[in-house]
Amino acid sequence: MVQYAGGDSIFEEEDTVVADKKTAAYPRLVASDFFPEVPVLNNPSAMEAYAPFLLDQESYLQEYGAPQISDEDLERVYGKSDYTNERNLAIAKAGFALMQPTRGGQIGASISAAGQGLTNDLAAIQGAKRKEAKANAVGLINAKMQREAKQTLERKAVFDANRGLLMQVAGKD
């Protein structure tokens, strides 16, 4: 035994008693409440686990889809132009042509030249209106087709994402 100066022994000396083998053995029966209940699996489905990850097309496109141009906006962009200024300018030119001096006081030649200029100007304005109307119609059709194509591609992307997820689920079931 180790003795420290001025102190007591740190170890107590006791006689160790070896227990009887019958009393020191583990119990052979264990109460059933000692163990947790066995989990019951009710045919687990991969689809039930992955279903929350499927995309809802409308809400997904509303939040993440490209902004849509309305029909009213397209009509405003490709609408009819106002040629009032050009028409007023043609009338003013005709008025100035009428004010030109005439030879011998005969106004017929001046009226004829002014009328011919006014007719040419108004015909050019009408031609420009027709040309613009045709170009606007083509532009409007193209814009609507592009809008529809973009919407179709966005819907297809949602479909493809859902299809890919469902294909993975099919491989897990």
C-alpha positions in Angstrom: 0.0 0.0 0.0 1.2 3.5 -0.8 1.3 5.9 2.1 1.5 9.6 1.6 3.1 11.8 4.0 0.5 13.0 6.5 -2.4 11.5 4.6 -4.6 8.5 4.6 -4.4 5.7 2.2 -6.2 6.4 -1.1 -7.1 2.8 -1.6 -9.3 0.9 0.8 -8.4 -2.6 1.3 -11.4 -4.9 1.2 -11.7 -8.5 0.6 -13.3 -9.0 -2.8 -15.9 -11.7 -2.9 -16.3 -13.6 -6.1 -20.0 -14.1 -6.7 -21.6 -17.3 -7.4 -21.9 -18.1 -11.1 -25.6 -18.7 -10.8 -26.3 -15.3 -9.3 -24.0 -13.4 -11.6 -25.5 -14.7 -14.9 -27.7 -12.7 -17.2 -31.4 -13.3 -17.0 -32.7 -15.7 -19.6 -36.1 -14.0 -20.0 -36.5 -10.4 -20.8 -39.7 -8.5 -20.5 -41.4 -7.6 -23.8 -41.8 -4.0 -22.9 -38.0 -3.7 -22.9 -38.0 -3.8 -26.8 -39.6 -1.2 -29.1 -42.5 -2.2 -31.2 -41.7 -3.6 -34.6 -42.4 -1.0 -37.3 -45.0 -2.1 -39.9 -44.4 -1.1 -43.5 -47.6 -0.6 -45.4 -46.4 -1.2 -48.9 -44.3 2.0 -49.2 -44.6 3.7 -52.5 -41.9 5.8 -54.2 -44.7 7.8 -55.9 -46.0 8.9 -52.5 -42.5 10.1 -51.5 -41.8 12.0 -54.8 -45.3 13.4 -55.5 -44.7 16.7 -53.7 -41.8 17.3 -56.1 -44.0 17.3 -59.2 -44.5 20.8 -60.7 -47.9 22.4 -60.9 -47.9 23.9 -64.4 -50.0 27.0 -63.8 -48.3 28.2 -60.6 -44.8 27.3 -61.9 -45.4 29.3 -65.1 -47.0 32.2 -63.3 -43.9 32.6 -61.1 -41.1 31.5 -63.4 -42.5 31.9 -66.9 -41.5 34.7 -69.2 -43.7 37.8 -69.1 -46.6 37.6 -71.6 -47.6 40.3 -74.0 -51.3 40.8 -74.1 -53.4 41.1 -77.3 -54.2 44.7 -76.4 -50.5 45.5 -76.2 -49.8 43.8 -79.6 -52.7 45.7 -81.1 -51.3 49.0 -79.8 -47.9 48.2 -81.2 -49.2 47.1 -84.6 -52.2 49.4 -84.7 -53.1 51.8 -87.4 -51.0 54.9 -87.7 -52.5 58.4 -88.0 -51.7 60.0 -91.3 -53.5 63.3 -90.4 -50.3 65.3 -90.6 -49.3 64.0 -94.0 -52.8 64.7 -95.3 -52.8 68.2 -93.9 -49.4 68.8 -95.5 -50.7 67.6 -98.9 -53.6 70.1 -98.6 -51.3 72.9 -97.6 -49.1 72.1 -100.7 -52.2 72.2 -102.9 -53.1 75.6 -101.3 -49.6 77.0 -102.0 -49.8 75.7 -105.6 -53.1 77.6 -106.0 -51.4 80.8 -104.9 -48.9 80.8 -107.7 -49.2 83.6 -110.2 -51.2 82.7 -113.3 -50.5 83.8 -116.9 -53.1 86.1 -118.2 -55.4 85.6 -115.2 -56.3 82.1 -116.2 -56.6 80.1 -113.0 -57.5 76.7 -114.7 -53.9 75.7 -115.2 -53.0 76.5 -111.6 -56.0 74.6 -110.3 -55.1 71.6 -112.5 -51.5 71.5 -111.2 -52.6 71.9 -107.6 -55.2 69.2 -107.9 -52.8 66.8 -109.6 -50.2 67.4 -106.8 -52.9 66.9 -104.2 -54.1 63.7 -105.8 -50.5 62.3 -106.1 -49.9 63.1 -102.5 -53.1 61.5 -101.3 -52.5 58.5 -103.4 -49.0 58.1 -101.9 -50.5 58.4 -98.4 -53.1 55.7 -99.2 -50.3 53.5 -100.6 -48.3 54.0 -97.4 -51.4 53.1 -95.3 -52.0 49.9 -97.3 -48.3 48.9 -97.0 -48.2 49.6 -93.3 -51.5 47.7 -92.7 -50.0 44.7 -94.5 -46.7 44.9 -92.6 -48.6 45.3 -89.3 -50.8 42.3 -90.0 -47.7 40.2 -90.7 -45.9 41.5 -87.7 -49.0 40.9 -85.5 -49.3 37.3 -86.7 -45.6 36.7 -86.1 -45.7 38.2 -82.6 -48.7 36.0 -81.7 -47.0 32.9 -83.1 -43.8 33.6 -81.2 -45.8 34.2 -78.0 -47.6 30.9 -78.5 -44.4 29.1 -79.3 -42.8 30.4 -76.1 -45.8 29.4 -74.0 -45.7 25.9 -75.6 -41.9 25.5 -74.8 -42.5 26.6 -71.2 -45.3 24.1 -70.8 -43.1 21.4 -72.4 -40.3 22.2 -70.0 -42.7 21.6 -67.0 -43.9 18.4 -68.7 -40.4 17.2 -69.2 -39.4 17.9 -65.6 -42.4 16.0 -64.3 -41.9 13.2 -66.8 -38.2 12.8 -65.7 -39.3 12.6 -62.1 -41.9 10.0 -62.9 -39.4 8.0 -64.8 -37.1 8.0 -61.8 -40.0 6.9 -59.6 -40.9 4.1 -62.0 -37.4 2.8 -61.6 -37.6 2.8 -57.8 -40.9 0.9 -57.5 
